[in-house]
Amino acid sequence: MNALLVREKRSFRLSLALITLILPALACQAASGFFQKQAADGRITAESQLSRASVTPAPSITPTITPSPPPPSATPTKSHTPTPTVTPAAWQSRVFEKLWQTVLDEYLYADFNGLNWHNVGQAYRQRVQAGMTEADFYAAMDEMIRLLGDEHSVFLDPVQAKDEDAEFAGKNDYVGIGVLTNVVPERQRVEIILVFPGSPAEQVGLAAHDSILAVDGVPIVDENGFHRELLRGAEGTSITLTVQTPGEPARAVKVTRRRITGAVPVPHTLLTTPNGERAGYILLATFADDTIDEQVEAALREMSNGSALDGVILDNRQNGGGADVVARGVLSYFTHGVLGHFVNRNQEQRAFSVKGVDVNGSSRLPLVVLVGPNTASFGEIFSGVLADIGRAYLIGQPTEGNVELLRGYDFEDGSRAWLAYETFRPRVHPEQNWEATGIIPHQIVVSNWDEVLIQTDPVIQAALDYIDATE
C-alpha cells in the first residue's frame, strides 16, 4: 500500500506547460518544483502493483498507512420514485467535490504547501464540469493530488485500489517474470531488489543486485529517465533481457512470462563476521505486505535454530515503507514500548508503540540497520526509532526524509486517496525533524546496489565489523 513500492509501475510525467495552463492562479515556483521532482524520481518499481501504481515522491509501491476511516462518500437512501440515469459527469462531480473537500479538511499542511487550494479546486472543477472520459478524470484527480507536492499523497483509480488491497494481503497475481526492482533513471536501468522463489526470473539465474538494461533490445529506461513497462505481458510469451551482474559484462537472457502469485518474500541468510560470529541478514524490501512480519519471525527462528545468533543485520536500504501494522510487527521482535508520536495539523498527538515479542533472543542481540536514499516513509521511521532509543546502529547513507503518515479515503466509485495526515516525532529526540533531514546513520558508508554483491558490499562488511566490535 505504500506509495514507493510498485511493480512495473507506469511512469508519471506532467509537463510544466500543462500545470501552468490548468492552474494559472498557482504560484509558478510551486508548479516548477513539482515537475522537477517527478522528472527526477527513480523510486522502487517492479511487476505487480505492490503499493501504488504510479510514481510517488514509491516503490513505489510506499508510504506509511493507517486504517482507512469511513469512506467520505454519501450513503444512498432508498426511494420509491424512479431513479434518474446518472451521467458520468454527475458521479465525477461528486467524487471530485468529496476529494477536494477532504484535502481541505484533513490535509496535514494547512497552507497546502503554498498552493491556493480554492483556486486549484476551481480550475479542476471547471474541467470536470466540461465533461471528461473516465480515464481522463482519474488522471486529473491523480494530477490534482500530486500538486500538493509532499511527495507522498496520491490518488488511485478503482482498479489500482483493488490491486493495492490484494497485494497488501499478500495475494499478488499478475503475469511477469517475478522480480522486485528499483528504477535507476540516471543510469537507464532497473536494479533487481529481490527475485520471487520459483519464478521465471529465478529459473534463468537472475538474482538480487543484477540490473536489467533492456527488453528485446529496447532500453527499459528511456533517455529522459522514465521507466518503460516492458516486463509484463501475456502469459507464455518470451522476452530477451539485457542483464548485467555487478563486475561482469552485460549478457542476454531469454525468459518466459508466467503468472506470479503470493506474498513478497523476505530474503535472509546467515553471514559470518571476520571473527567467526554468526550474523543473521534479513532484507526488508517493503512493509506493504501484511505477511512481512510473520516472514521475519520465521527467518529469525530458522537462522537461530540449533545455534544462537550473535547479531542481526536488517537491510532497509530499499524499503519505501508500507503499513504501520506491519512495521510495528517487525519492530516488536527487537524492542517494545512507546517509540514516538504522530502529530496532525492541529498538533494532536497519537502514540506509536509496540509490544515486545522476543524470538530466540532477538530483543537483546546486537542490531544493525542499513539505510540509504531509497529508505522512505515507514522504512525511515522503523530505522529512526531504533536508533533514537539506542537499540540499533545505523550504517549507510542518509534517507529520503519522508515520514508523513498517510490516511486512506475511499470514494463511491471505488477510487481511493492517500493523503498526508500526520507527521512523526521520535520519543527521545522530539526536536528532530526527520521530514527535513532524513535519518542520518551513525556510520556513513557509500555503496550502489547494482555495483556490489552481498559478499562484496562495503555496507554489509561494516555491519559485520560492528557486530564483532560489540562482542
TORKOL-4160 file (C-alpha; in steps of 0.2 Angstrom, whole numbers, padded with zeros to 4 digits, m for minus):
471
<pt num="1" X="0000" Y="0000" Z="0000"/>
<pt num="2" X="0014" Y="0011" Z="0002"/>
<pt num="3" X="0017" Y="0023" Z="m0012"/>
<pt num="4" X="0035" Y="0019" Z="m0015"/>
<pt num="5" X="0034" Y="0001" Z="m0020"/>
<pt num="6" X="0026" Y="m0004" Z="m0036"/>
<pt num="7" X="0029" Y="m0017" Z="m0048"/>
<pt num="8" X="0031" Y="m0012" Z="m0066"/>
<pt num="9" X="0023" Y="0004" Z="m0062"/>
<pt num="10" X="0018" Y="0016" Z="m0075"/>
<pt num="11" X="0029" Y="0032" Z="m0076"/>
<pt num="12" X="0021" Y="0048" Z="m0072"/>
<pt num="13" X="0026" Y="0063" Z="m0082"/>
<pt num="14" X="0017" Y="0080" Z="m0081"/>
<pt num="15" X="0023" Y="0095" Z="m0091"/>
<pt num="16" X="0026" Y="0112" Z="m0083"/>
<pt num="17" X="0016" Y="0120" Z="m0098"/>
<pt num="18" X="0001" Y="0109" Z="m0093"/>
<pt num="19" X="0002" Y="0114" Z="m0075"/>
<pt num="20" X="0003" Y="0132" Z="m0080"/>
<pt num="21" X="m0011" Y="0131" Z="m0092"/>
<pt num="22" X="m0023" Y="0122" Z="m0080"/>
<pt num="23" X="m0018" Y="0132" Z="m0064"/>
<pt num="24" X="m0014" Y="0150" Z="m0069"/>
<pt num="25" X="m0018" Y="0156" Z="m0052"/>
<pt num="26" X="m0005" Y="0145" Z="m0044"/>
<pt num="27" X="0012" Y="0151" Z="m0039"/>
<pt num="28" X="0025" Y="0147" Z="m0053"/>
<pt num="29" X="0038" Y="0141" Z="m0041"/>
<pt num="30" X="0026" Y="0128" Z="m0034"/>
<pt num="31" X="0022" Y="0121" Z="m0051"/>
<pt num="32" X="0041" Y="0121" Z="m0056"/>
<pt num="33" X="0046" Y="0112" Z="m0040"/>
<pt num="34" X="0033" Y="0098" Z="m0043"/>
<pt num="35" X="0038" Y="0095" Z="m0061"/>
<pt num="36" X="0057" Y="0094" Z="m0057"/>
<pt num="37" X="0054" Y="0081" Z="m0043"/>
<pt num="38" X="0043" Y="0070" Z="m0053"/>
<pt num="39" X="0055" Y="0071" Z="m0068"/>
<pt num="40" X="0070" Y="0066" Z="m0057"/>
<pt num="41" X="0061" Y="0052" Z="m0047"/>
<pt num="42" X="0068" Y="0035" Z="m0048"/>
<pt num="43" X="0058" Y="0025" Z="m0034"/>
<pt num="44" X="0055" Y="0007" Z="m0032"/>
<pt num="45" X="0045" Y="m0002" Z="m0046"/>
<pt num="46" X="0043" Y="m0020" Z="m0052"/>
<pt num="47" X="0030" Y="m0031" Z="m0060"/>
<pt num="48" X="0014" Y="m0031" Z="m0050"/>
<pt num="49" X="0007" Y="m0016" Z="m0042"/>
<pt num="50" X="0013" Y="m0018" Z="m0025"/>
<pt num="51" X="0008" Y="m0002" Z="m0016"/>
<pt num="52" X="0003" Y="0012" Z="m0028"/>
<pt num="53" X="0003" Y="0010" Z="m0047"/>
<pt num="54" X="0011" Y="0027" Z="m0051"/>
<pt num="55" X="0027" Y="0037" Z="m0046"/>
<pt num="56" X="0026" Y="0045" Z="m0029"/>
<pt num="57" X="0038" Y="0056" Z="m0020"/>
<pt num="58" X="0036" Y="0024" Z="m0021"/>
<pt num="59" X="0042" Y="0010" Z="m0023"/>
<pt num="60" X="0034" Y="0015" Z="m0027"/>
<pt num="61" X="0023" Y="0004" Z="m0020"/>
<pt num="62" X="0026" Y="0016" Z="m0002"/>
<pt num="63" X="0022" Y="0026" Z="0012"/>
<pt num="64" X="0015" Y="0024" Z="0030"/>
<pt num="65" X="m0003" Y="0020" Z="0032"/>
<pt num="66" X="m0016" Y="0019" Z="0045"/>
<pt num="67" X="m0033" Y="0011" Z="0043"/>
<pt num="68" X="m0045" Y="0020" Z="0032"/>
<pt num="69" X="m0059" Y="0030" Z="0040"/>
<pt num="70" X="m0076" Y="0028" Z="0034"/>
<pt num="71" X="m0077" Y="0032" Z="0015"/>
<pt num="72" X="m0081" Y="0051" Z="0013"/>
<pt num="73" X="m0095" Y="0047" Z="0001"/>
<pt num="74" X="m0113" Y="0049" Z="0004"/>
<pt num="75" X="m0123" Y="0033" Z="0009"/>
<pt num="76" X="m0138" Y="0031" Z="m0004"/>
<pt num="77" X="m0155" Y="0031" Z="0003"/>
<pt num="78" X="m0170" Y="0021" Z="m0003"/>
<pt num="79" X="m0183" Y="0029" Z="m0013"/>
<pt num="80" X="m0199" Y="0023" Z="m0021"/>
<pt num="81" X="m0198" Y="0035" Z="m0035"/>
<pt num="82" X="m0189" Y="0031" Z="m0052"/>
<pt num="83" X="m0170" Y="0034" Z="m0051"/>
<pt num="84" X="m0164" Y="0045" Z="m0064"/>
<pt num="85" X="m0150" Y="0040" Z="m0075"/>
<pt num="86" X="m0133" Y="0045" Z="m0068"/>
<pt num="87" X="m0122" Y="0053" Z="m0081"/>
<pt num="88" X="m0103" Y="0051" Z="m0079"/>
<pt num="89" X="m0102" Y="0070" Z="m0076"/>
<pt num="90" X="m0113" Y="0068" Z="m0061"/>
<pt num="91" X="m0103" Y="0054" Z="m0052"/>
<pt num="92" X="m0087" Y="0063" Z="m0057"/>
<pt num="93" X="m0093" Y="0079" Z="m0049"/>
<pt num="94" X="m0097" Y="0070" Z="m0033"/>
<pt num="95" X="m0081" Y="0061" Z="m0032"/>
<pt num="96" X="m0071" Y="0077" Z="m0036"/>
<pt num="97" X="m0080" Y="0088" Z="m0023"/>
<pt num="98" X="m0078" Y="0075" Z="m0009"/>
<pt num="99" X="m0059" Y="0073" Z="m0014"/>
<pt num="100" X="m0056" Y="0092" Z="m0014"/>
<pt num="101" X="m0066" Y="0094" Z="0002"/>
<pt num="102" X="m0056" Y="0080" Z="0011"/>
<pt num="103" X="m0040" Y="0088" Z="0007"/>
<pt num="104" X="m0047" Y="0105" Z="0013"/>
<pt num="105" X="m0052" Y="0097" Z="0030"/>
<pt num="106" X="m0039" Y="0084" Z="0033"/>
<pt num="107" X="m0023" Y="0088" Z="0024"/>
<pt num="108" X="m0008" Y="0089" Z="0036"/>
<pt num="109" X="m0001" Y="0106" Z="0030"/>
<pt num="110" X="m0014" Y="0119" Z="0032"/>
<pt num="111" X="m0005" Y="0130" Z="0020"/>
<pt num="112" X="m0006" Y="0116" Z="0007"/>
<pt num="113" X="0012" Y="0119" Z="0004"/>
<pt num="114" X="0010" Y="0136" Z="m0004"/>
<pt num="115" X="m0005" Y="0131" Z="m0015"/>
<pt num="116" X="m0021" Y="0141" Z="m0016"/>
<pt num="117" X="m0032" Y="0126" Z="m0013"/>
<pt num="118" X="m0048" Y="0135" Z="m0018"/>
<pt num="119" X="m0040" Y="0141" Z="m0034"/>
<pt num="120" X="m0035" Y="0123" Z="m0038"/>
<pt num="121" X="m0052" Y="0117" Z="m0034"/>
<pt num="122" X="m0060" Y="0130" Z="m0046"/>
<pt num="123" X="m0048" Y="0125" Z="m0060"/>
<pt num="124" X="m0051" Y="0107" Z="m0059"/>
<pt num="125" X="m0070" Y="0109" Z="m0056"/>
<pt num="126" X="m0071" Y="0118" Z="m0072"/>
<pt num="127" X="m0063" Y="0103" Z="m0081"/>
<pt num="128" X="m0074" Y="0091" Z="m0073"/>
<pt num="129" X="m0090" Y="0100" Z="m0077"/>
<pt num="130" X="m0084" Y="0102" Z="m0095"/>
<pt num="131" X="m0085" Y="0083" Z="m0097"/>
<pt num="132" X="m0071" Y="0070" Z="m0096"/>
<pt num="133" X="m0068" Y="0052" Z="m0101"/>
<pt num="134" X="m0067" Y="0041" Z="m0086"/>
<pt num="135" X="m0048" Y="0039" Z="m0089"/>
<pt num="136" X="m0045" Y="0057" Z="m0091"/>
<pt num="137" X="m0055" Y="0060" Z="m0075"/>
<pt num="138" X="m0044" Y="0048" Z="m0065"/>
<pt num="139" X="m0028" Y="0056" Z="m0072"/>
<pt num="140" X="m0034" Y="0073" Z="m0067"/>
<pt num="141" X="m0038" Y="0068" Z="m0049"/>
<pt num="142" X="m0021" Y="0060" Z="m0048"/>
<pt num="143" X="m0013" Y="0076" Z="m0055"/>
<pt num="144" X="m0023" Y="0087" Z="m0043"/>
<pt num="145" X="m0017" Y="0077" Z="m0028"/>
<pt num="146" X="0001" Y="0077" Z="m0034"/>
<pt num="147" X="0001" Y="0096" Z="m0035"/>
<pt num="148" X="0001" Y="0096" Z="m0016"/>
<pt num="149" X="0020" Y="0092" Z="m0018"/>
<pt num="150" X="0023" Y="0082" Z="m0002"/>
<pt num="151" X="0030" Y="0068" Z="m0012"/>
<pt num="152" X="0018" Y="0056" Z="m0003"/>
<pt num="153" X="0000" Y="0059" Z="m0006"/>
<pt num="154" X="m0008" Y="0050" Z="m0021"/>
<pt num="155" X="m0024" Y="0046" Z="m0029"/>
<pt num="156" X="m0029" Y="0028" Z="m0035"/>
<pt num="157" X="m0042" Y="0024" Z="m0048"/>
<pt num="158" X="m0053" Y="0009" Z="m0043"/>
<pt num="159" X="m0043" Y="m0004" Z="m0052"/>
<pt num="160" X="m0027" Y="0002" Z="m0043"/>
<pt num="161" X="m0036" Y="0002" Z="m0027"/>
<pt num="162" X="m0042" Y="m0015" Z="m0029"/>
<pt num="163" X="m0025" Y="m0021" Z="m0034"/>
<pt num="164" X="m0017" Y="m0012" Z="m0019"/>
<pt num="165" X="m0029" Y="m0022" Z="m0007"/>
<pt num="166" X="m0025" Y="m0039" Z="m0015"/>
<pt num="167" X="m0006" Y="m0035" Z="m0014"/>
<pt num="168" X="m0006" Y="m0029" Z="0004"/>
<pt num="169" X="m0015" Y="m0045" Z="0009"/>
<pt num="170" X="0000" Y="m0055" Z="0001"/>
<pt num="171" X="m0011" Y="m0060" Z="m0014"/>
<pt num="172" X="0000" Y="m0054" Z="m0029"/>
<pt num="173" X="m0007" Y="m0061" Z="m0045"/>
<pt num="174" X="0000" Y="m0054" Z="m0061"/>
<pt num="175" X="0009" Y="m0060" Z="m0077"/>
<pt num="176" X="0028" Y="m0056" Z="m0077"/>
<pt num="177" X="0045" Y="m0063" Z="m0073"/>
<pt num="178" X="0044" Y="m0062" Z="m0054"/>
<pt num="179" X="0056" Y="m0048" Z="m0049"/>
<pt num="180" X="0055" Y="m0033" Z="m0037"/>
<pt num="181" X="0066" Y="m0019" Z="m0045"/>
<pt num="182" X="0071" Y="m0001" Z="m0042"/>
<pt num="183" X="0072" Y="0012" Z="m0056"/>
<pt num="184" X="0089" Y="0020" Z="m0058"/>
<pt num="185" X="0085" Y="0034" Z="m0071"/>
<pt num="186" X="0102" Y="0042" Z="m0071"/>
<pt num="187" X="0110" Y="0026" Z="m0077"/>
<pt num="188" X="0095" Y="0020" Z="m0088"/>
<pt num="189" X="0092" Y="0003" Z="m0079"/>
<pt num="190" X="0082" Y="m0005" Z="m0066"/>
<pt num="191" X="0091" Y="m0015" Z="m0052"/>
<pt num="192" X="0084" Y="m0031" Z="m0045"/>
<pt num="193" X="0080" Y="m0030" Z="m0027"/>
<pt num="194" X="0074" Y="m0047" Z="m0025"/>
<pt num="195" X="0068" Y="m0062" Z="m0035"/>
<pt num="196" X="0052" Y="m0072" Z="m0031"/>
<pt num="197" X="0056" Y="m0090" Z="m0027"/>
<pt num="198" X="0051" Y="m0102" Z="m0041"/>
<pt num="199" X="0048" Y="m0088" Z="m0053"/>
<pt num="200" X="0054" Y="m0087" Z="m0071"/>
<pt num="201" X="0067" Y="m0075" Z="m0066"/>
<pt num="202" X="0075" Y="m0087" Z="m0053"/>
<pt num="203" X="0074" Y="m0101" Z="m0066"/>
<pt num="204" X="0085" Y="m0092" Z="m0078"/>
<pt num="205" X="0098" Y="m0086" Z="m0065"/>
<pt num="206" X="0093" Y="m0068" Z="m0061"/>
<pt num="207" X="0097" Y="m0063" Z="m0044"/>
<pt num="208" X="0097" Y="m0048" Z="m0032"/>
<pt num="209" X="0109" Y="m0034" Z="m0037"/>
<pt num="210" X="0108" Y="m0038" Z="m0056"/>
<pt num="211" X="0102" Y="m0024" Z="m0067"/>
<pt num="212" X="0090" Y="m0025" Z="m0082"/>
<pt num="213" X="0096" Y="m0014" Z="m0096"/>
<pt num="214" X="0084" Y="m0018" Z="m0110"/>
<pt num="215" X="0070" Y="m0029" Z="m0115"/>
<pt num="216" X="0070" Y="m0036" Z="m0133"/>
<pt num="217" X="0083" Y="m0023" Z="m0137"/>
<pt num="218" X="0073" Y="m0008" Z="m0131"/>
<pt num="219" X="0080" Y="0002" Z="m0116"/>
<pt num="220" X="0070" Y="m0001" Z="m0101"/>
<pt num="221" X="0073" Y="0017" Z="m0095"/>
<pt num="222" X="0072" Y="0030" Z="m0109"/>
<pt num="223" X="0084" Y="0044" Z="m0112"/>
<pt num="224" X="0073" Y="0055" Z="m0101"/>
<pt num="225" X="0074" Y="0044" Z="m0086"/>
<pt num="226" X="0057" Y="0037" Z="m0087"/>
<pt num="227" X="0053" Y="0018" Z="m0084"/>
<pt num="228" X="0045" Y="0008" Z="m0098"/>
<pt num="229" X="0033" Y="m0005" Z="m0094"/>
<pt num="230" X="0041" Y="m0020" Z="m0103"/>
<pt num="231" X="0042" Y="m0034" Z="m0091"/>
<pt num="232" X="0024" Y="m0038" Z="m0090"/>
<pt num="233" X="0014" Y="m0046" Z="m0105"/>
<pt num="234" X="0004" Y="m0061" Z="m0110"/>
<pt num="235" X="0007" Y="m0077" Z="m0101"/>
<pt num="236" X="0018" Y="m0089" Z="m0111"/>
<pt num="237" X="0026" Y="m0075" Z="m0121"/>
<pt num="238" X="0045" Y="m0074" Z="m0121"/>
<pt num="239" X="0057" Y="m0059" Z="m0120"/>
<pt num="240" X="0075" Y="m0057" Z="m0121"/>
<pt num="241" X="0083" Y="m0046" Z="m0107"/>
<pt num="242" X="0100" Y="m0037" Z="m0107"/>
<pt num="243" X="0106" Y="m0041" Z="m0089"/>
<pt num="244" X="0122" Y="m0036" Z="m0080"/>
<pt num="245" X="0128" Y="m0043" Z="m0064"/>
<pt num="246" X="0140" Y="m0032" Z="m0054"/>
<pt num="247" X="0158" Y="m0034" Z="m0060"/>
<pt num="248" X="0153" Y="m0043" Z="m0076"/>
<pt num="249" X="0149" Y="m0038" Z="m0094"/>
<pt num="250" X="0131" Y="m0037" Z="m0100"/>
<pt num="251" X="0123" Y="m0053" Z="m0106"/>
<pt num="252" X="0107" Y="m0058" Z="m0115"/>
<pt num="253" X="0094" Y="m0069" Z="m0105"/>
<pt num="254" X="0078" Y="m0076" Z="m0113"/>
<pt num="255" X="0064" Y="m0078" Z="m0100"/>
<pt num="256" X="0046" Y="m0083" Z="m0102"/>
<pt num="257" X="0032" Y="m0074" Z="m0093"/>
<pt num="258" X="0020" Y="m0083" Z="m0082"/>
<pt num="259" X="0008" Y="m0080" Z="m0068"/>
<pt num="260" X="0016" Y="m0074" Z="m0052"/>
<pt num="261" X="0006" Y="m0076" Z="m0036"/>
<pt num="262" X="0009" Y="m0075" Z="m0017"/>
<pt num="263" X="0017" Y="m0063" Z="m0005"/>
<pt num="264" X="0033" Y="m0053" Z="m0007"/>
<pt num="265" X="0047" Y="m0064" Z="0000"/>
<pt num="266" X="0059" Y="m0059" Z="0014"/>
<pt num="267" X="0076" Y="m0065" Z="0008"/>
<pt num="268" X="0088" Y="m0070" Z="0023"/>
<pt num="269" X="0104" Y="m0078" Z="0025"/>
<pt num="270" X="0117" Y="m0082" Z="0038"/>
<pt num="271" X="0133" Y="m0072" Z="0037"/>
<pt num="272" X="0150" Y="m0075" Z="0046"/>
<pt num="273" X="0159" Y="m0060" Z="0053"/>
<pt num="274" X="0178" Y="m0058" Z="0052"/>
<pt num="275" X="0179" Y="m0065" Z="0069"/>
<pt num="276" X="0168" Y="m0080" Z="0065"/>
<pt num="277" X="0152" Y="m0074" Z="0073"/>
<pt num="278" X="0135" Y="m0079" Z="0066"/>
<pt num="279" X="0125" Y="m0064" Z="0059"/>
<pt num="280" X="0108" Y="m0065" Z="0053"/>
<pt num="281" X="0105" Y="m0055" Z="0037"/>
<pt num="282" X="0087" Y="m0050" Z="0033"/>
<pt num="283" X="0082" Y="m0039" Z="0018"/>
<pt num="284" X="0066" Y="m0029" Z="0021"/>
<pt num="285" X="0061" Y="m0023" Z="0004"/>
<pt num="286" X="0044" Y="m0016" Z="0010"/>
<pt num="287" X="0031" Y="m0015" Z="0024"/>
<pt num="288" X="0017" Y="m0015" Z="0011"/>
<pt num="289" X="0013" Y="m0034" Z="0013"/>
<pt num="290" X="0005" Y="m0040" Z="0029"/>
<pt num="291" X="0014" Y="m0056" Z="0028"/>
<pt num="292" X="0031" Y="m0047" Z="0031"/>
<pt num="293" X="0032" Y="m0048" Z="0050"/>
<pt num="294" X="0027" Y="m0066" Z="0050"/>
<pt num="295" X="0041" Y="m0070" Z="0037"/>
<pt num="296" X="0053" Y="m0060" Z="0048"/>
<pt num="297" X="0049" Y="m0070" Z="0063"/>
<pt num="298" X="0051" Y="m0086" Z="0053"/>
<pt num="299" X="0068" Y="m0080" Z="0047"/>
<pt num="300" X="0074" Y="m0077" Z="0064"/>
<pt num="301" X="0069" Y="m0094" Z="0070"/>
<pt num="302" X="0076" Y="m0103" Z="0055"/>
<pt num="303" X="0093" Y="m0094" Z="0057"/>
<pt num="304" X="0094" Y="m0097" Z="0076"/>
<pt num="305" X="0089" Y="m0115" Z="0075"/>
<pt num="306" X="0102" Y="m0126" Z="0083"/>
<pt num="307" X="0114" Y="m0111" Z="0087"/>
<pt num="308" X="0111" Y="m0094" Z="0093"/>
<pt num="309" X="0114" Y="m0079" Z="0083"/>
<pt num="310" X="0127" Y="m0066" Z="0088"/>
<pt num="311" X="0119" Y="m0051" Z="0079"/>
<pt num="312" X="0106" Y="m0046" Z="0066"/>
<pt num="313" X="0108" Y="m0035" Z="0051"/>
<pt num="314" X="0091" Y="m0028" Z="0044"/>
<pt num="315" X="0094" Y="m0021" Z="0026"/>
<pt num="316" X="0082" Y="m0007" Z="0025"/>
<pt num="317" X="0090" Y="0002" Z="0010"/>
<pt num="318" X="0077" Y="m0002" Z="m0002"/>
<pt num="319" X="0062" Y="m0001" Z="0010"/>
<pt num="320" X="0050" Y="0013" Z="0004"/>
<pt num="321" X="0038" Y="0010" Z="0018"/>
<pt num="322" X="0020" Y="0002" Z="0020"/>
<pt num="323" X="0008" Y="m0001" Z="0033"/>
<pt num="324" X="0011" Y="0004" Z="0052"/>
<pt num="325" X="0004" Y="m0013" Z="0057"/>
<pt num="326" X="0017" Y="m0022" Z="0048"/>
<pt num="327" X="0031" Y="m0010" Z="0054"/>
<pt num="328" X="0025" Y="m0012" Z="0072"/>
<pt num="329" X="0025" Y="m0031" Z="0070"/>
<pt num="330" X="0043" Y="m0032" Z="0064"/>
<pt num="331" X="0049" Y="m0019" Z="0077"/>
<pt num="332" X="0041" Y="m0030" Z="0091"/>
<pt num="333" X="0055" Y="m0043" Z="0088"/>
<pt num="334" X="0068" Y="m0030" Z="0093"/>
<pt num="335" X="0061" Y="m0018" Z="0105"/>
<pt num="336" X="0045" Y="m0013" Z="0115"/>
<pt num="337" X="0036" Y="0002" Z="0122"/>
<pt num="338" X="0032" Y="0020" Z="0116"/>
<pt num="339" X="0044" Y="0024" Z="0102"/>
<pt num="340" X="0037" Y="0041" Z="0097"/>
<pt num="341" X="0021" Y="0051" Z="0092"/>
<pt num="342" X="0011" Y="0055" Z="0076"/>
<pt num="343" X="0006" Y="0073" Z="0076"/>
<pt num="344" X="m0008" Y="0081" Z="0065"/>
<pt num="345" X="m0010" Y="0099" Z="0059"/>
<pt num="346" X="m0019" Y="0103" Z="0075"/>
<pt num="347" X="m0004" Y="0097" Z="0085"/>
<pt num="348" X="m0014" Y="0082" Z="0092"/>
<pt num="349" X="m0003" Y="0068" Z="0096"/>
<pt num="350" X="m0005" Y="0049" Z="0095"/>
<pt num="351" X="0007" Y="0037" Z="0102"/>
<pt num="352" X="0017" Y="0025" Z="0091"/>
<pt num="353" X="0020" Y="0010" Z="0102"/>
<pt num="354" X="0024" Y="m0009" Z="0101"/>
<pt num="355" X="0023" Y="m0024" Z="0112"/>
<pt num="356" X="0039" Y="m0034" Z="0113"/>
<pt num="357" X="0039" Y="m0052" Z="0106"/>
<pt num="358" X="0057" Y="m0060" Z="0109"/>
<pt num="359" X="0062" Y="m0073" Z="0095"/>
<pt num="360" X="0077" Y="m0083" Z="0102"/>
<pt num="361" X="0085" Y="m0068" Z="0109"/>
<pt num="362" X="0081" Y="m0055" Z="0095"/>
<pt num="363" X="0076" Y="m0042" Z="0108"/>
<pt num="364" X="0094" Y="m0042" Z="0115"/>
<pt num="365" X="0105" Y="m0046" Z="0101"/>
<pt num="366" X="0117" Y="m0033" Z="0093"/>
<pt num="367" X="0107" Y="m0025" Z="0079"/>
<pt num="368" X="0112" Y="m0016" Z="0064"/>
<pt num="369" X="0100" Y="m0007" Z="0052"/>
<pt num="370" X="0106" Y="m0002" Z="0034"/>
<pt num="371" X="0099" Y="0013" Z="0027"/>
<pt num="372" X="0101" Y="0024" Z="0011"/>
<pt num="373" X="0092" Y="0036" Z="m0001"/>
<pt num="374" X="0079" Y="0024" Z="m0006"/>
<pt num="375" X="0074" Y="0021" Z="0013"/>
<pt num="376" X="0057" Y="0031" Z="0015"/>
<pt num="377" X="0042" Y="0033" Z="0025"/>
<pt num="378" X="0039" Y="0019" Z="0037"/>
<pt num="379" X="0056" Y="0012" Z="0031"/>
<pt num="380" X="0063" Y="0028" Z="0039"/>
<pt num="381" X="0053" Y="0028" Z="0054"/>
<pt num="382" X="0057" Y="0010" Z="0058"/>
<pt num="383" X="0076" Y="0014" Z="0056"/>
<pt num="384" X="0075" Y="0030" Z="0065"/>
<pt num="385" X="0066" Y="0024" Z="0081"/>
<pt num="386" X="0078" Y="0010" Z="0084"/>
<pt num="387" X="0092" Y="0022" Z="0083"/>
<pt num="388" X="0083" Y="0035" Z="0093"/>
<pt num="389" X="0081" Y="0024" Z="0108"/>
<pt num="390" X="0099" Y="0017" Z="0106"/>
<pt num="391" X="0093" Y="0000" Z="0101"/>
<pt num="392" X="0101" Y="m0001" Z="0084"/>
<pt num="393" X="0117" Y="0005" Z="0075"/>
<pt num="394" X="0113" Y="0013" Z="0058"/>
<pt num="395" X="0125" Y="0011" Z="0043"/>
<pt num="396" X="0124" Y="0018" Z="0025"/>
<pt num="397" X="0118" Y="0034" Z="0018"/>
<pt num="398" X="0105" Y="0047" Z="0024"/>
<pt num="399" X="0087" Y="0043" Z="0020"/>
<pt num="400" X="0075" Y="0052" Z="0009"/>
<pt num="401" X="0066" Y="0062" Z="0023"/>
<pt num="402" X="0048" Y="0057" Z="0020"/>
<pt num="403" X="0040" Y="0052" Z="0037"/>
<pt num="404" X="0022" Y="0058" Z="0034"/>
<pt num="405" X="0008" Y="0046" Z="0039"/>
<pt num="406" X="m0005" Y="0043" Z="0026"/>
<pt num="407" X="m0023" Y="0040" Z="0029"/>
<pt num="408" X="m0034" Y="0032" Z="0016"/>
<pt num="409" X="m0051" Y="0039" Z="0010"/>
<pt num="410" X="m0062" Y="0028" Z="m0001"/>
<pt num="411" X="m0075" Y="0035" Z="m0013"/>
<pt num="412" X="m0091" Y="0029" Z="m0020"/>
<pt num="413" X="m0084" Y="0023" Z="m0037"/>
<pt num="414" X="m0070" Y="0013" Z="m0028"/>
<pt num="415" X="m0056" Y="0025" Z="m0030"/>
<pt num="416" X="m0045" Y="0030" Z="m0016"/>
<pt num="417" X="m0034" Y="0044" Z="m0010"/>
<pt num="418" X="m0020" Y="0043" Z="0002"/>
<pt num="419" X="m0017" Y="0060" Z="0010"/>
<pt num="420" X="m0003" Y="0066" Z="0022"/>
<pt num="421" X="m0012" Y="0067" Z="0038"/>
<pt num="422" X="0001" Y="0066" Z="0052"/>
<pt num="423" X="0020" Y="0068" Z="0054"/>
<pt num="424" X="0031" Y="0059" Z="0066"/>
<pt num="425" X="0041" Y="0064" Z="0081"/>
<pt num="426" X="0053" Y="0052" Z="0089"/>
<pt num="427" X="0052" Y="0049" Z="0108"/>
<pt num="428" X="0070" Y="0053" Z="0114"/>
<pt num="429" X="0073" Y="0067" Z="0102"/>
<pt num="430" X="0056" Y="0075" Z="0098"/>
<pt num="431" X="0065" Y="0091" Z="0092"/>
<pt num="432" X="0072" Y="0082" Z="0077"/>
<pt num="433" X="0063" Y="0085" Z="0060"/>
<pt num="434" X="0066" Y="0069" Z="0050"/>
<pt num="435" X="0055" Y="0075" Z="0037"/>
<pt num="436" X="0068" Y="0089" Z="0033"/>
<pt num="437" X="0084" Y="0080" Z="0037"/>
<pt num="438" X="0080" Y="0061" Z="0034"/>
<pt num="439" X="0088" Y="0049" Z="0045"/>
<pt num="440" X="0107" Y="0051" Z="0047"/>
<pt num="441" X="0116" Y="0035" Z="0050"/>
<pt num="442" X="0129" Y="0033" Z="0064"/>
<pt num="443" X="0142" Y="0027" Z="0051"/>
<pt num="444" X="0142" Y="0034" Z="0033"/>
<pt num="445" X="0147" Y="0020" Z="0020"/>
<pt num="446" X="0143" Y="0023" Z="0002"/>
<pt num="447" X="0138" Y="0008" Z="m0009"/>
<pt num="448" X="0127" Y="0007" Z="m0025"/>
<pt num="449" X="0116" Y="m0008" Z="m0025"/>
<pt num="450" X="0119" Y="m0013" Z="m0043"/>
<pt num="451" X="0138" Y="m0012" Z="m0041"/>
<pt num="452" X="0140" Y="m0025" Z="m0027"/>
<pt num="453" X="0135" Y="m0042" Z="m0022"/>
<pt num="454" X="0131" Y="m0047" Z="m0004"/>
<pt num="455" X="0148" Y="m0054" Z="m0001"/>
<pt num="456" X="0157" Y="m0038" Z="m0008"/>
<pt num="457" X="0145" Y="m0024" Z="m0001"/>
<pt num="458" X="0155" Y="m0012" Z="0010"/>
<pt num="459" X="0140" Y="m0008" Z="0019"/>
<pt num="460" X="0137" Y="m0026" Z="0024"/>
<pt num="461" X="0155" Y="m0028" Z="0028"/>
<pt num="462" X="0154" Y="m0013" Z="0040"/>
<pt num="463" X="0139" Y="m0021" Z="0049"/>
<pt num="464" X="0149" Y="m0037" Z="0051"/>
<pt num="465" X="0163" Y="m0027" Z="0059"/>
<pt num="466" X="0152" Y="m0018" Z="0070"/>
<pt num="467" X="0145" Y="m0035" Z="0077"/>
<pt num="468" X="0162" Y="m0041" Z="0080"/>
<pt num="469" X="0166" Y="m0025" Z="0090"/>
<pt num="470" X="0151" Y="m0027" Z="0101"/>
<pt num="471" X="0156" Y="m0045" Z="0106"/>
